[in-house]
């Protein structure tokens, strides 16, 4: 998700967002960070799969399961993984210029949660840059030194 935007002075800005697979650690979260990694999630998926197999294998042969029940169970099973994927944090960056070494002269960085929120913020930043010479200080992006 990348946009090229020109400000009122004619400078070309690049505004882009990248998906972050891990939630960025902040100073406030340091003492409470007790993430166990991905192993408990894999164990729970295996456990649920085994329970599902046992349920299906013990079902009597003359039981007829309607198609809508299977569809409903599939939707319930997919709800949380889809929600998790759509609510991942996104790192938004707006940068402009080149100091000769390939580094941007001005760089603004911020983080938002969710794909649709990231798209909306990128649109707001792009509009702010076209109306002014930089992103708005009231937005999620903050200047980097």
Backbone as CSV, one residue per row, in Angstrom:
resi,resn,N_x,N_y,N_z,CA_x,CA_y,CA_z,C_x,C_y,C_z
1,UNK,0.849,-1.157,0.000,0.000,0.000,0.000,0.905,1.233,0.000
2,UNK,1.199,1.774,-1.186,2.119,2.898,-1.335,1.475,3.982,-2.183
3,UNK,1.689,5.226,-1.773,1.190,6.370,-2.543,2.307,7.385,-2.710
4,UNK,2.340,7.985,-3.874,3.240,9.109,-4.144,2.395,10.379,-4.095
5,UNK,2.814,11.348,-3.273,2.030,12.568,-3.068,2.960,13.766,-3.212
6,UNK,2.471,14.837,-3.859,3.253,16.061,-4.015,2.634,17.135,-3.121
7,UNK,3.495,17.788,-2.310,2.978,18.829,-1.413,2.892,20.165,-2.138
8,UNK,2.479,21.216,-1.416,2.272,22.522,-2.035,3.577,23.152,-2.506
9,UNK,4.718,22.737,-1.961,6.015,23.260,-2.389,6.607,22.461,-3.543
10,UNK,5.958,21.379,-3.940,6.428,20.581,-5.055,7.277,19.382,-4.658
11,UNK,7.506,19.178,-3.356,8.292,18.018,-2.926,7.464,16.756,-3.085
12,UNK,8.126,15.681,-3.470,7.451,14.397,-3.649,7.599,13.566,-2.382
13,UNK,6.466,13.167,-1.813,6.429,12.334,-0.599,6.022,10.922,-0.984
14,UNK,6.579,9.952,-0.286,6.154,8.564,-0.418,5.484,8.172,0.890
15,UNK,4.217,7.776,0.801,3.453,7.350,1.974,3.148,5.876,1.787
16,UNK,3.591,5.052,2.734,3.347,3.621,2.603,3.112,2.969,3.956
17,UNK,2.459,1.815,3.911,2.174,1.050,5.119,2.635,-0.385,4.945
18,UNK,3.189,-0.953,6.018,3.624,-2.349,5.983,3.018,-3.084,7.174
19,UNK,2.639,-4.321,6.924,2.039,-5.158,7.953,3.108,-5.592,8.950
20,UNK,2.814,-5.456,10.229,3.710,-5.904,11.291,3.147,-7.200,11.859
21,UNK,3.917,-8.268,11.863,3.429,-9.540,12.380,3.464,-9.579,13.889
22,UNK,4.331,-8.802,14.488,4.386,-8.721,15.949,3.966,-7.321,16.369
23,UNK,3.239,-7.242,17.459,2.853,-5.939,17.978,4.104,-5.236,18.489
24,UNK,4.348,-3.993,18.034,5.559,-3.304,18.467,5.568,-3.111,19.982
25,UNK,6.696,-3.387,20.597,6.835,-3.212,22.042,6.993,-1.734,22.359
26,UNK,6.289,-1.305,23.376,6.421,0.071,23.841,6.961,0.057,25.261
27,UNK,7.314,1.208,25.733,7.861,1.315,27.083,6.854,0.848,28.128
28,UNK,5.573,1.119,27.912,4.533,0.740,28.867,4.312,-0.776,28.910
29,UNK,4.559,-1.451,27.784,4.302,-2.886,27.705,5.464,-3.739,28.205
30,UNK,6.603,-3.143,28.501,7.804,-3.920,28.778,7.641,-4.860,29.964
31,UNK,7.083,-4.391,31.064,6.968,-5.217,32.263,5.892,-6.285,32.140
32,UNK,4.958,-6.113,31.215,3.834,-7.042,31.096,3.965,-7.977,29.899
33,UNK,5.099,-7.966,29.229,5.287,-8.792,28.047,5.635,-10.215,28.463
34,UNK,4.659,-11.107,28.416,4.868,-12.494,28.797,4.415,-13.419,27.664
35,UNK,4.581,-12.971,26.425,4.142,-13.768,25.281,4.921,-15.078,25.232
36,UNK,4.202,-16.178,25.060,4.830,-17.494,25.031,5.215,-17.908,23.621
37,UNK,4.955,-17.084,22.645,5.280,-17.424,21.266,4.103,-18.069,20.560
38,UNK,4.403,-18.808,19.502,3.354,-19.406,18.683,3.040,-20.850,19.061
39,UNK,3.817,-21.467,19.937,3.623,-22.882,20.292,2.249,-23.137,20.921
40,UNK,1.767,-22.337,21.883,0.428,-22.609,22.434,-0.682,-22.547,21.386
41,UNK,-0.557,-21.673,20.410,-1.560,-21.598,19.352,-1.585,-22.857,18.503
42,UNK,-0.417,-23.362,18.174,-0.337,-24.594,17.387,-0.894,-25.771,18.183
43,UNK,-0.584,-25.844,19.470,-1.100,-26.924,20.316,-2.628,-26.873,20.370
44,UNK,-3.200,-25.669,20.501,-4.663,-25.544,20.543,-5.304,-25.944,19.212
45,UNK,-4.689,-25.592,18.086,-5.234,-25.983,16.781,-5.223,-27.504,16.638
46,UNK,-4.137,-28.134,17.049,-4.055,-29.599,16.990,-5.110,-30.229,17.899
47,UNK,-5.272,-29.688,19.097,-6.252,-30.192,20.052,-7.671,-30.100,19.487
48,UNK,-8.014,-28.970,18.880,-9.347,-28.793,18.305,-9.542,-29.735,17.116
49,UNK,-8.509,-29.925,16.298,-8.611,-30.843,15.164,-8.846,-32.275,15.638
50,UNK,-8.131,-32.695,16.684,-8.320,-34.052,17.218,-9.732,-34.213,17.769
51,UNK,-10.223,-33.222,18.505,-11.597,-33.302,19.017,-12.616,-33.371,17.882
52,UNK,-12.396,-32.623,16.802,-13.299,-32.673,15.652,-13.288,-34.036,14.983
53,UNK,-12.116,-34.622,14.846,-12.014,-35.956,14.242,-12.717,-36.991,15.112
54,UNK,-12.539,-36.914,16.429,-13.205,-37.841,17.341,-14.720,-37.679,17.245
55,UNK,-15.200,-36.451,17.177,-16.642,-36.194,17.082,-17.220,-36.810,15.811
56,UNK,-16.537,-36.622,14.694,-17.033,-37.154,13.419,-16.934,-38.676,13.397
57,UNK,-15.868,-39.238,13.938,-15.703,-40.700,13.888,-16.690,-41.427,14.807
58,UNK,-17.143,-40.815,15.883,-18.098,-41.456,16.796,-19.555,-41.231,16.406
59,UNK,-19.802,-40.430,15.362,-21.168,-40.146,14.951,-21.789,-41.401,14.317
60,UNK,-23.008,-41.757,14.719,-23.670,-42.917,14.121,-23.864,-42.729,12.617
61,UNK,-23.891,-43.814,11.888,-23.981,-43.763,10.434,-25.296,-43.241,9.899
62,UNK,-26.403,-43.384,10.643,-27.707,-42.960,10.132,-28.047,-41.505,10.458
63,UNK,-27.105,-40.763,11.027,-27.324,-39.340,11.325,-27.049,-38.532,10.063
64,UNK,-28.007,-37.662,9.690,-27.858,-36.799,8.517,-27.631,-35.365,9.014
65,UNK,-26.501,-34.801,8.629,-26.167,-33.436,9.041,-26.494,-32.490,7.892
66,UNK,-27.377,-31.502,8.126,-27.714,-30.548,7.058,-26.486,-29.712,6.664
67,UNK,-26.493,-29.261,5.428,-25.375,-28.469,4.916,-25.188,-27.141,5.636
68,UNK,-26.298,-26.533,6.083,-26.185,-25.247,6.757,-25.490,-25.380,8.111
69,UNK,-25.582,-26.532,8.756,-24.890,-26.740,10.031,-23.376,-26.775,9.801
70,UNK,-22.962,-27.460,8.738,-21.533,-27.516,8.413,-21.012,-26.122,8.059
71,UNK,-21.787,-25.379,7.272,-21.401,-24.013,6.914,-21.307,-23.124,8.155
72,UNK,-22.261,-23.242,9.057,-22.241,-22.458,10.285,-21.018,-22.793,11.141
73,UNK,-20.692,-24.066,11.266,-19.503,-24.464,12.029,-18.224,-23.952,11.381
74,UNK,-18.170,-23.965,10.058,-17.009,-23.440,9.348,-16.854,-21.944,9.576
75,UNK,-17.961,-21.199,9.536,-17.906,-19.754,9.783,-17.458,-19.445,11.209
76,UNK,-17.935,-20.212,12.164,-17.527,-20.013,13.554,-16.039,-20.311,13.713
77,UNK,-15.565,-21.374,13.051,-14.158,-21.745,13.152,-13.244,-20.713,12.487
78,UNK,-13.716,-20.046,11.432,-12.891,-19.072,10.716,-12.987,-17.659,11.268
79,UNK,-13.934,-17.391,12.156,-14.145,-16.035,12.646,-12.891,-15.459,13.303
80,UNK,-12.330,-16.160,14.273,-11.201,-15.614,15.018,-9.913,-15.521,14.202
81,UNK,-9.578,-16.501,13.355,-8.376,-16.300,12.521,-8.502,-15.128,11.556
82,UNK,-9.680,-14.944,10.967,-9.872,-13.815,10.052,-9.812,-12.500,10.819
83,UNK,-10.430,-12.456,11.987,-10.384,-11.246,12.821,-8.947,-10.932,13.211
84,UNK,-8.178,-11.954,13.587,-6.782,-11.767,13.957,-5.989,-11.189,12.781
85,UNK,-6.218,-11.734,11.584,-5.466,-11.278,10.414,-5.821,-9.834,10.046
86,UNK,-7.089,-9.465,10.193,-7.498,-8.100,9.843,-7.116,-7.072,10.896
87,UNK,-6.801,-7.497,12.116,-6.485,-6.565,13.201,-4.992,-6.476,13.512
88,UNK,-4.136,-6.947,12.609,-2.694,-6.850,12.819,-2.265,-5.391,12.768
89,UNK,-1.196,-5.031,13.490,-0.707,-3.650,13.428,-0.025,-3.345,12.086
90,UNK,-0.164,-2.097,11.650,0.460,-1.619,10.425,1.379,-0.456,10.771
91,UNK,2.565,-0.466,10.216,3.515,0.637,10.383,3.362,1.553,9.178
92,UNK,3.030,2.813,9.438,2.844,3.800,8.381,4.056,4.720,8.340
93,UNK,4.553,5.003,7.142,5.737,5.836,6.967,5.459,6.847,5.867
94,UNK,5.793,8.104,6.141,5.760,9.159,5.126,7.158,9.762,5.080
95,UNK,7.782,9.749,3.897,9.150,10.257,3.787,9.314,11.026,2.499
96,UNK,10.256,11.961,2.524,10.524,12.792,1.361,11.997,13.137,1.297
97,UNK,12.437,13.475,0.098,13.786,13.972,-0.107,14.842,12.890,-0.104
98,UNK,16.065,13.304,-0.426,17.207,12.404,-0.447,18.431,13.255,-0.133
99,UNK,19.192,12.843,0.880,20.368,13.634,1.271,21.625,13.228,0.510
100,UNK,21.483,12.417,-0.540,22.627,11.972,-1.317,23.104,10.590,-0.928
101,UNK,22.796,10.141,0.281,23.185,8.812,0.740,22.034,7.819,0.630
102,UNK,20.926,8.242,0.057,19.770,7.359,-0.060,18.825,7.451,1.132
103,UNK,19.167,8.254,2.125,18.325,8.417,3.303,17.346,9.562,3.075
104,UNK,16.105,9.440,3.560,15.146,10.536,3.400,15.508,11.732,4.270
105,UNK,15.212,12.925,3.766,15.477,14.152,4.517,14.490,14.292,5.662
106,UNK,13.257,13.951,5.383,12.210,14.061,6.400,11.426,12.755,6.431
107,UNK,11.218,12.222,7.646,10.553,10.931,7.784,9.602,10.982,8.969
108,UNK,8.364,10.544,8.745,7.339,10.479,9.774,6.891,9.028,9.887
109,UNK,6.775,8.519,11.130,6.409,7.123,11.355,5.294,7.036,12.395
110,UNK,4.393,6.082,12.199,3.323,5.831,13.161,2.797,4.418,13.008
111,UNK,1.998,3.975,13.964,1.429,2.630,13.948,-0.075,2.709,14.181
112,UNK,-0.811,1.926,13.386,-2.254,1.790,13.571,-2.590,0.308,13.574
113,UNK,-3.766,-0.023,14.054,-4.187,-1.430,14.122,-5.323,-1.649,13.134
114,UNK,-5.121,-2.586,12.207,-6.158,-2.962,11.260,-5.900,-2.467,9.850
115,UNK,-6.245,-3.318,8.881,-6.032,-3.010,7.470,-6.844,-1.799,7.031
116,UNK,-8.118,-1.781,7.374,-8.985,-0.691,6.925,-8.626,0.625,7.592
117,UNK,-8.189,0.578,8.845,-7.725,1.780,9.529,-6.463,2.301,8.862
118,UNK,-5.571,1.394,8.463,-4.329,1.798,7.791,-4.635,2.482,6.458
119,UNK,-5.557,1.921,5.693,-5.941,2.557,4.421,-6.505,3.952,4.647
120,UNK,-7.367,4.083,5.659,-7.951,5.396,5.959,-6.907,6.405,6.400
121,UNK,-5.967,5.972,7.232,-4.916,6.888,7.706,-3.990,7.306,6.573
122,UNK,-3.681,6.378,5.669,-2.831,6.738,4.530,-3.537,7.775,3.662
123,UNK,-4.834,7.624,3.480,-5.595,8.614,2.718,-5.590,9.970,3.419
124,UNK,-5.749,9.974,4.759,-5.723,11.237,5.522,-4.360,11.906,5.421
125,UNK,-3.295,11.120,5.543,-1.935,11.675,5.469,-1.678,12.243,4.076
126,UNK,-2.094,11.515,3.048,-1.906,11.991,1.679,-2.658,13.302,1.457
127,UNK,-3.867,13.399,1.967,-4.646,14.640,1.830,-3.993,15.772,2.605
128,UNK,-3.486,15.471,3.796,-2.817,16.479,4.614,-1.561,17.005,3.920
129,UNK,-0.825,16.121,3.278,0.403,16.538,2.588,0.069,17.404,1.376
130,UNK,-0.979,17.061,0.625,-1.330,17.864,-0.552,-1.842,19.243,-0.168
131,UNK,-2.401,19.396,1.028,-2.920,20.687,1.458,-1.895,21.499,2.245
132,UNK,-0.838,20.849,2.722,0.175,21.512,3.535,1.544,21.031,3.051
133,UNK,2.585,21.308,3.810,3.926,20.894,3.402,4.403,19.635,4.120
134,UNK,3.575,19.097,5.000,3.955,17.904,5.768,2.697,17.261,6.339
135,UNK,2.828,16.028,6.899,1.668,15.423,7.556,1.227,16.236,8.776
136,UNK,-0.018,16.087,9.149,-0.570,16.821,10.279,-0.016,16.299,11.602
137,UNK,0.246,17.198,12.530,0.726,16.796,13.856,-0.368,16.122,14.676
138,UNK,-1.639,16.304,14.313,-2.738,15.679,15.029,-2.956,14.226,14.614
139,UNK,-2.296,13.764,13.572,-2.472,12.401,13.089,-1.615,11.404,13.852
140,UNK,-1.582,10.174,13.356,-0.819,9.112,14.015,0.672,9.192,13.711
141,UNK,1.056,9.854,12.618,2.467,9.943,12.263,3.165,11.009,13.086
142,UNK,4.365,10.681,13.535,5.184,11.620,14.305,6.542,11.744,13.624
143,UNK,7.134,12.956,13.621,8.426,13.137,12.950,9.537,12.377,13.663
144,UNK,10.466,11.851,12.857,11.617,11.140,13.384,12.864,12.008,13.235
145,UNK,13.688,11.965,14.229,14.909,12.804,14.201,16.012,12.128,13.435
